[in-house]
Amino acid sequence: MIRKSIRNKLILLLLLATIIPYGSSILITYYYTKSSLEDQLIEESSNLLFQGRTNLENYLQDLSDLTLSVYNYPDFLNYIRSSSNDQQINIGGVRNIVQAILNTEDTIDGVYLTFASDQRVVQATKHSTVVFTNKNHDRVQNSFNRAQLDPHNIYIEPTNVYPAYFRPGSSDLLFHRVLRNVPSDRVLAYMTLQISRERIEELSMNLYQSDSEDLFLVTRDGEVVYSSNPEEEKQEWTKNILSQEEPFGAIEWKDESFDGVMLYSKLSAKTGGWYLIKRVPYDNLYESAYSVIKINILFGILGLSLVILATLFISFKITSPIRVLLQTIEQVENGNLRVKLPSFGSDEIGLLSRRFQQMMERVNKLIIREYKLELENKNNQLKVLQSQINPHFLFNALQSIGTIALKNKVPQIYSLITHLSNIMRYSMNVGEDLVPLHKEVKYTEAFMELQKERFGDHLHYEVKIEDSIRNTLVPKMIIQPHVENFFKHGFSLRENNGEIRIVCIESNGYLHMIVRDNGIGVKKERLEEIQKILQEKKKTSSDQHIGLKNVYARLTLYYGLDAQVYLRNLEPSGFEVTMTIPLEKSGE
């Protein structure tokens, strides 16, 4: 019994699975901790760079979206399209738009709108109002050209490149945007945002440890936007990283000033394509490794002791509920289906016990339900036998009345009773799901004959069916509901005589059944609502057009997406329903 016990086997297995790995890890910790910590720090730094890149991209994307917002103002675009500056009606609007862009972000120190066709410039800074002036922008044309060549029409550079053109401020950046005459590629103007580096420096400071790591933000041209170590700017390693093809990665670097790992992440092209570079020296990695080795050894010994105790506890914790479950199963085998299990907590064993309890309750319910279903089935069989008496009685009664009508020489009554009898027999025959088309049409004609007796000469109908499709199988009772809708909603004796026409034709492998009348039709809004209800199978509280919904649902059930129902109003009045089904699927 001891050898077969799961508890003893589990204790032995857990002890072997914990003592051997822990003992081995203590021996080899020294040799692998350095490399593991190095990988860990690189991974953490990579994740941090990824987050920093995301924050920078979001900030620069906001600035990009801000420059694109001018396309939402037609008067502003008309102003910059004009070759003259005498549009007094638009100057006020342009001033408001430029001033609004300036005040949108605290980091925007200036907004400059440079026209491509002449020397006009609209500028606004935090220290002045909006100014309309003429400037020679040949000195900044090179930057504008760089923006034109960019697929996203932007170019970012430091302000100190053009100290005479923009407001002095060596700590600022210039965000150039090309404004084109959309949808053409003709350049209308250039919008430049003078951006303070405070926000960029704020985002960058959270990405490195100032006492042991360096962080650089470099443009794709090698210009340093941010540097935690100004003495190390524009070194040989910068060119090496800019030449890398991958958008992110890590390289090892060693020279007189640095020995360690450099991690970089490139921002997307639509936000400038900058490089975010972080340098982590090996000395910092190894210093942490020695400390971690000692801590690992200490905690390894302590953890090994705790694991041994935990192993004993877990083995008893797992096997005890299993023993209770086995005892419960034995009771179920003996026929006790109402056994109750104690609560074992919320872990897997507890979940197993609750599911077992639910299974037993469900089994009891299913057994009771099975007895009830058997009784219900007996009752239904009895009702079916009883219901078969009524249709036979009605048909015999109608036949007797028709015979009396003939004897009394009233053929009109006999004809009407015959039509009514055919309609009842057709609709009550639940054994047929699919019927020949000519039989469906004959049933509809019987219905219209009864209506004609009601309305007399005020009702005319016509039925046309091609001989080649007379025996095509169609779902039962799909034409008559549309005819009935005409009498319910579209026919009025006060308007004019009623006319209804049924046409069944074949075209391109499809059977088209068309019901056309001259009624009042359906309002456009109501027609759109009906079509939406049919296509989306939406439920409606209204009891109108139930026949349409039922016909469409049955056609979809038989033919899927190959079946279609088209509704349209006729001119000057009338309504048309077209049902289309594939011929090759008929009878499936």
C-alpha positions in Angstrom: 0.0 0.0 0.0 2.9 2.4 0.7 4.4 1.9 -2.7 1.1 2.3 -4.5 0.1 5.5 -2.5 0.0 8.7 -4.6 0.9 10.7 -1.5 4.2 8.9 -1.0 5.0 9.0 -4.7 4.2 12.7 -4.8 6.4 13.5 -1.8 9.3 11.6 -3.3 8.8 13.3 -6.7 8.6 16.8 -5.3 11.6 16.3 -3.1 13.7 15.1 -6.1 12.3 17.9 -8.3 13.3 20.6 -5.8 16.5 19.4 -4.1 18.3 18.5 -7.3 17.6 21.7 -9.2 18.2 23.9 -6.1 21.4 22.2 -5.2 22.7 22.4 -8.8 21.7 26.0 -9.2 23.7 27.0 -6.1 26.8 25.4 -7.7 26.5 27.0 -11.1 25.0 30.4 -10.1 28.3 32.1 -10.2 29.0 31.1 -13.8 25.6 32.1 -15.2 24.4 35.0 -13.2 26.5 37.5 -15.1 25.2 36.6 -18.4 21.6 36.3 -17.2 21.8 39.7 -15.5 23.3 41.1 -18.7 20.4 39.7 -20.8 17.9 40.9 -18.2 19.3 44.5 -18.1 19.4 44.5 -21.9 15.8 43.3 -22.1 14.6 45.9 -19.5 16.5 48.6 -21.2 14.9 47.5 -24.5 11.5 47.6 -23.0 12.2 51.0 -21.5 13.4 52.3 -24.9 10.3 50.9 -26.6 8.1 52.8 -24.1 10.2 56.0 -24.5 10.0 55.6 -28.3 6.2 55.2 -28.1 5.9 58.4 -25.9 8.1 60.4 -28.2 6.2 59.2 -31.3 2.9 60.1 -29.7 4.1 63.6 -28.8 5.6 64.2 -32.3 2.4 62.7 -33.9 0.3 65.2 -32.0 2.4 68.0 -33.4 2.1 66.4 -36.9 -1.7 66.2 -36.5 -1.7 69.8 -35.3 -0.1 71.0 -38.6 -2.6 68.9 -40.6 -5.5 70.6 -38.8 -5.3 73.6 -41.2 -6.9 71.4 -43.9 -10.2 71.6 -41.9 -10.4 75.4 -42.7 -11.4 76.2 -46.3 -10.9 79.9 -45.9 -7.4 79.3 -44.6 -6.6 77.1 -47.6 -8.1 79.7 -50.0 -5.8 82.3 -48.4 -2.6 80.4 -49.0 -3.7 79.4 -52.5 -4.0 83.1 -53.4 -0.9 84.8 -54.9 -1.8 88.1 -53.4 -2.1 89.3 -49.8 -5.1 91.6 -50.2 -7.7 89.1 -49.0 -8.8 91.2 -46.0 -11.8 88.9 -45.5 -9.5 86.0 -44.7 -6.7 87.7 -42.8 -8.6 87.7 -39.5 -9.4 84.0 -39.8 -5.7 83.2 -40.7 -4.6 85.2 -37.6 -7.0 83.2 -35.4 -5.9 79.8 -36.8 -2.2 80.6 -36.4 -2.8 81.9 -32.9 -4.8 78.8 -32.0 -2.0 76.5 -33.1 0.5 78.5 -31.1 -1.5 78.2 -27.9 -2.4 74.5 -28.3 0.8 73.2 -26.8 2.9 74.9 -24.1 6.0 73.6 -25.8 5.3 75.5 -29.1 7.3 78.8 -29.0 6.5 79.9 -32.5 4.4 79.2 -35.6 5.7 80.2 -39.1 3.7 79.9 -42.3 6.0 80.4 -45.4 4.3 80.7 -48.8 5.9 78.8 -51.6 4.9 81.2 -54.4 6.4 84.4 -52.9 8.2 85.9 -49.9 5.1 86.1 -47.7 5.5 84.8 -44.1 2.9 84.7 -41.4 4.5 84.3 -38.0 3.5 84.2 -34.4 5.5 83.6 -31.2 4.8 83.6 -27.5 6.5 87.0 -27.3 4.6 88.7 -30.1 1.3 88.9 -32.0 0.6 87.4 -35.4 2.7 89.3 -38.0 2.3 89.3 -41.8 5.7 90.1 -43.3 8.0 89.3 -46.2 11.2 87.4 -45.7 13.8 85.8 -47.9 13.5 82.1 -47.1 16.2 80.9 -49.4 18.3 80.1 -46.3 15.7 77.6 -45.1 14.7 76.3 -48.6 17.0 73.4 -48.1 15.0 72.3 -45.1 11.7 72.8 -47.0 13.1 70.7 -49.8 14.0 67.9 -47.4 10.4 68.0 -46.1 9.1 67.8 -49.7 11.2 64.7 -50.4 10.0 63.0 -47.2 7.1 60.6 -47.9 5.3 62.1 -44.9 6.0 65.7 -45.9 7.9 66.5 -42.6 11.4 67.4 -41.5 12.7 68.1 -38.0 15.9 69.9 -37.2 17.6 72.1 -34.5 16.8 75.8 -34.5 20.4 76.9 -34.3 20.8 76.0 -37.9 19.0 79.2 -38.9 19.4 81.7 -36.0 18.6 84.7 -38.2 15.3 83.4 -39.7 13.5 82.1 -36.6 13.4 83.4 -33.0 16.8 82.8 -31.4 16.8 79.8 -29.1 19.4 77.1 -29.3 17.3 74.7 -27.2 14.5 74.6 -29.6 13.6 72.3 -32.6 11.9 73.1 -35.9 9.1 70.9 -37.2 8.6 71.6 -40.9 5.4 70.5 -42.6 4.7 70.8 -46.4 1.1 72.0 -47.2 0.0 70.8 -50.6 -3.0 71.7 -52.7 -4.7 68.4 -52.1 -5.5 66.2 -54.1 -2.7 67.6 -56.4 1.0 67.6 -55.3 1.4 71.3 -55.8 3.1 72.9 -52.8 1.2 75.8 -51.3 3.2 76.7 -48.3 5.4 75.4 -45.5 4.3 75.4 -41.8 7.1 75.4 -39.2 6.6 74.9 -35.5 9.3 76.1 -33.2 9.3 73.5 -30.4 10.9 73.8 -26.9 12.9 70.7 -25.9 11.5 70.7 -22.4 8.9 68.0 -23.1 11.4 65.9 -25.0 14.0 66.2 -22.2 11.2 65.3 -19.7 10.4 62.2 -21.6 14.0 61.2 -22.1 15.1 61.6 -18.4 12.9 58.7 -17.4 14.6 56.3 -19.7 18.0 55.9 -18.0 19.9 55.9 -14.7 21.9 59.2 -14.6 24.6 57.8 -12.4 25.6 54.8 -14.5 24.0 55.1 -18.0 23.9 57.5 -20.9 21.0 58.4 -23.2 21.1 60.2 -26.6 18.4 61.3 -29.0 19.8 61.7 -32.5 18.2 62.8 -35.7 18.6 60.7 -38.9 21.2 63.3 -40.0 23.3 62.8 -36.8 22.2 65.9 -35.1 21.9 65.4 -31.3 18.5 66.5 -29.9 19.1 65.3 -26.4 22.3 64.1 -24.6 22.9 63.1 -21.0 26.6 63.3 -21.6 27.5 66.3 -23.9 31.1 65.3 -24.0 30.3 62.1 -25.9 28.2 63.7 -28.7 29.0 62.9 -32.4 31.5 60.1 -31.7 32.3 57.2 -34.0 29.6 55.0 -32.5 26.9 57.4 -33.7 27.8 56.7 -37.3 27.8 53.0 -36.6 24.2 53.0 -35.2 22.9 55.3 -38.0 24.1 52.8 -40.5 22.1 49.9 -38.9 19.3 48.6 -41.1 17.1 47.2 -38.3 14.7 49.6 -36.5 15.9 48.4 -33.1 18.7 46.3 -31.7 21.8 46.2 -29.6 25.5 46.3 -30.4 28.6 45.8 -28.3 31.1 48.7 -28.4 34.6 49.1 -26.9 36.9 52.1 -27.2 38.9 54.4 -24.9 35.8 56.1 -23.5 33.3 53.3 -23.4 33.1 49.5 -23.0 29.6 48.0 -22.9 26.4 47.6 -24.8 24.5 50.2 -26.9 20.8 49.7 -27.4 18.9 51.8 -30.0 15.4 52.1 -31.2 14.4 54.1 -34.3 11.3 56.2 -34.3 8.9 55.8 -37.2 9.5 57.8 -40.4 6.3 59.8 -40.0 7.6 61.2 -36.7 11.1 62.1 -38.0 13.0 58.8 -38.0 15.0 59.8 -34.9 17.3 57.3 -33.1 16.9 56.7 -29.3 20.2 55.4 -28.0 21.1 54.1 -24.6 24.6 53.1 -23.4 25.0 50.6 -20.6 28.6 49.9 -19.5 29.7 46.4 -18.6 31.1 47.6 -15.2 27.5 48.4 -14.1 26.4 44.9 -15.2 29.2 43.0 -13.4 28.9 45.1 -10.2 25.3 44.0 -9.8 26.2 40.4 -10.7 28.5 39.9 -7.8 25.9 41.1 -5.3 23.2 39.0 -6.9 25.4 35.9 -6.7 25.8 36.2 -3.0 22.1 36.9 -2.5 21.2 33.9 -4.7 23.3 31.6 -2.7 21.9 32.8 0.6 18.3 32.7 -0.6 18.9 29.4 -2.3 19.7 27.7 0.9 16.8 29.3 2.7 14.4 28.5 -0.3 15.5 24.9 -0.3 14.5 24.5 3.3 11.2 26.1 2.7 10.5 24.0 -0.4 11.1 20.8 1.5 8.5 21.9 4.0 6.1 23.1 1.3 6.5 19.8 -0.5 5.2 17.9 2.5 2.3 20.3 3.0 1.3 20.2 -0.7 1.4 16.5 -0.9 -1.1 16.2 1.9 -3.1 19.1 0.6 -3.6 17.4 -2.8 -4.1 13.8 -1.8 -6.6 14.4 1.0 -9.4 15.8 -1.2 -8.7 13.0 -3.7 -9.4 10.5 -1.1 -12.7 12.2 -0.3 -13.6 12.2 -4.0 -12.9 8.5 -4.3 -15.2 7.8 -1.3 -18.0 9.9 -2.9 -17.7 8.1 -6.2 -18.1 4.8 -4.4 -21.4 6.1 -2.9 -22.6 7.1 -6.4 -21.8 3.6 -7.7 -24.0 2.3 -4.9 -26.9 4.4 -6.2 -26.7 7.5 -3.9 -27.1 10.3 -6.5 -27.8 12.9 -3.8 -24.4 12.8 -2.2 -23.0 16.1 -1.0 -19.3 17.0 -1.2 -17.6 19.3 1.2 -16.0 22.6 0.0 -12.3 22.2 -0.9 -11.5 25.9 -1.6 -11.1 27.7 -4.9 -8.2 25.8 -6.4 -8.3 23.0 -9.1 -9.4 20.4 -6.5 -12.2 22.7 -5.3 -13.2 23.3 -8.9 -13.2 19.6 -9.6 -15.5 18.9 -6.6 -17.9 21.6 -7.5 -18.1 20.4 -11.1 -18.7 16.8 -9.9 -21.5 18.1 -7.6 -23.0 20.0 -10.5 -22.8 16.9 -12.7 -24.7 14.9 -10.2 -27.4 17.5 -9.8 -27.7 17.7 -13.6 -27.9 13.9 -13.9 -30.8 14.0 -11.4 -32.5 16.8 -13.4 -32.0 14.9 -16.7 -33.5 11.7 -15.2 -36.6 13.7 -14.1 -36.8 15.5 -17.4 -36.6 12.2 -19.3 -39.7 11.0 -17.4 -41.5 14.2 -18.1 -40.6 14.1 -21.8 -41.9 10.6 -22.1 -45.2 11.6 -20.5 -45.4 14.7 -22.8 -44.7 12.6 -25.8 -47.6 10.3 -24.9 -49.9 13.4 -24.6 -48.7 14.8 -27.9 -49.3 11.5 -29.7 -52.9 11.5 -28.3 -53.5 15.1 -29.5 -52.2 14.3 -33.0 -54.6 11.4 -33.2 -57.4 13.6 -32.1 -56.5 16.5 -34.4 -56.7 14.3 -37.5 -60.4 13.9 -36.9 -61.2 17.6 -37.4 -59.8 18.1 -41.0 -61.6 15.0 -42.3 -64.8 16.2 -40.7 -64.5 19.6 -42.3 -63.7 18.3 -45.8 -66.7 15.8 -45.6 -69.0 18.6 -44.4 -67.9 21.0 -47.2 -68.4 18.2 -49.8 -71.9 17.6 -48.5 -72.7 21.3 -48.7 -71.3 21.4 -52.3 -73.5 18.4 -53.2 -76.6 20.1 -51.9 -75.7 23.3 -53.9 -75.5 21.3 -57.1 -78.8 19.6 -56.4 -80.4 23.0 -55.8 -78.8 24.3 -59.1 -76.5 26.8 -57.4 -73.2 26.1 -59.1 -71.6 29.3 -57.9 -71.8 28.1 -54.3 -70.4 24.7 -55.2 -67.5 26.4 -57.0 -66.7 28.6 -54.0 -66.9 25.7 -51.6 -64.6 23.7 -53.9 -62.0 26.5 -53.9 -62.2 26.8 -50.1 -61.9 23.0 -49.7 -58.8 23.0 -51.9 -57.2 25.9 -49.9 -57.8 24.1 -46.6 -56.5 20.8 -47.9 -53.4 22.4 -49.3 -52.6 24.4 -46.2 -53.4 21.5 -43.7 -51.2 18.9 -45.5 -48.2 19.2 -43.2 -46.5 16.3 -45.0 -45.4 18.5 -47.9 -42.6 21.0 -47.6 -41.7 21.3 -51.3 -44.4 21.3 -54.0 -44.4 21.7 -57.8 -44.7 25.3 -58.9 -48.0 24.7 -60.8 -49.5 23.3 -57.6 -48.5 26.4 -55.7 -49.9 28.7 -58.4 -53.2 26.7 -58.5 -53.5 27.2 -54.7 -53.0 30.9 -55.2 -55.6 31.0 -58.0 -58.1 29.4 -55.7 -57.5 32.1 -53.1 -57.9 34.8 -55.7 -61.2 33.2 -57.0 -62.6 33.6 -53.5 -61.5 37.2 -53.4 -63.0 37.8 -56.9 -66.3 36.5 -55.6 -66.0 39.1 -52.9 -65.1 42.1 -55.1 -66.7 41.1 -58.4 -65.7 43.1 -61.4 -63.6 45.4 -59.3 -60.8 42.7 -59.2 -58.9 41.4 -62.1 -56.0 39.0 -62.0 -53.6 37.3 -64.4 -51.3 34.3 -64.0 -48.4 33.6 -66.4 -46.1 30.6 -65.9 -43.6 29.1 -68.4 -44.2 25.5 -69.3 -40.5 24.5 -68.7 -40.7 25.4 -65.0 -44.2 24.1 -64.1 -42.8 21.1 -62.3 -40.0 22.9 -60.5 -40.1 22.3 -56.8 -40.6 25.4 -54.6 -41.2 25.8 -50.9 -44.9 25.6 -50.1 -47.1 28.7 -49.7 -44.6 31.4 -50.7 -46.7 33.2 -53.4 -50.1 33.5 -51.6 -48.8 35.7 -48.7 -47.8 38.5 -51.2 -51.2 38.3 -52.8 -52.9 38.5 -49.4 -50.8 41.6 -48.5 -52.4 43.3 -51.5 -55.8 42.9 -50.1 -54.7 43.8 -46.6 -52.6 46.9 -47.3 -52.8 48.0 -51.0 -56.4 47.4 -52.3 -59.2 50.0 -51.8 -62.5 50.0 -53.7 -62.7 53.7 -53.3 -59.6 54.3 -55.4 -60.0 52.1 -58.5 -60.3 48.5 -59.6 -57.8 46.1 -58.3 -55.3 44.4 -60.6 -52.8 41.7 -59.7 -50.5 39.8 -61.9 -48.3 36.7 -61.2 -45.4 35.9 -63.5 -43.0 32.9 -63.1 -40.1 32.8 -65.5 -36.6 31.3 -65.8 -33.4 33.3 -66.4 -29.7 32.4 -66.1 -30.4 29.2 -64.0 -32.7 31.0 -61.6 -36.5 30.9 -61.1 -38.1 34.4 -60.8 -41.6 34.6 -59.2 -43.0 38.1 -59.5 -46.2 39.4 -57.9 -47.2 42.8 -59.2 -50.3 44.9 -58.2 -51.7 48.3 -58.7 -52.3 49.1 -55.1 -51.3 52.2 -53.1 -47.8 50.8 -52.6 -45.5 51.5 -49.6 -44.0 54.7 -48.5 -40.3 55.1 -49.2 -39.4 55.2 -45.5 -41.5 52.2 -44.7 -40.1 50.3 -47.8 -36.5 50.9 -46.6 -37.5 49.7 -43.1 -39.0 46.5 -44.4 -35.9 45.8 -46.6 -33.7 46.4 -43.6 -35.8 44.0 -41.4 -35.6 41.3 -44.1 -31.9 41.6 -44.8 -30.7 41.9 -41.1 -33.4 39.5 -39.8 -34.4 42.1 -37.2 -37.4 41.7 -34.9 -40.1 44.3 -34.9 -43.0 44.9 -32.6 -45.4 45.5 -35.5 -47.5 42.7 -36.8 -47.4 44.1 -40.4 -45.6 42.3 -43.2 -45.3 39.1 -41.1 -45.9 37.1 -44.4 -42.9 38.8 -46.1 -40.7 38.0 -43.1 -41.8 34.4 -43.0 -41.4 33.9 -46.8 -37.9 35.4 -46.7 -36.9 33.3 -43.7 -38.1 30.1 -45.3 -36.3 30.8 -48.6 -33.1 31.5 -46.7 -33.5 28.3 -44.8 -33.8 26.3 -48.0 -31.4 28.1 -50.3 -29.2 30.2 -48.1 -27.7 33.3 -49.7 -28.7 32.1 -53.2 -32.3 33.2 -52.4 -33.3 36.8 -52.7 -36.5 38.9 -52.2 -36.7 42.3 -54.0 -39.3 44.9 -53.1 -40.1 48.1 -55.1 -42.9 50.6 -55.7 -44.4 50.9 -59.2 -45.3 54.1 -61.1 -47.8 55.7 -60.9 -49.0 53.3 -58.3 -48.5 49.7 -57.3 -46.1 47.4 -55.6 -43.9 44.5 -56.9 -42.4 41.6 -55.0 -39.8 39.4 -56.8 -38.6 36.1 -55.3 -35.5 34.5 -56.9 -34.3 31.0 -56.2 -31.7 28.8 -58.0 -33.2 26.1 -60.2 -30.4 23.6 -59.6 -31.0 23.5 -55.8 -34.8 23.0 -56.2 -36.0 20.0 -54.2 -33.0 19.7 -51.8 
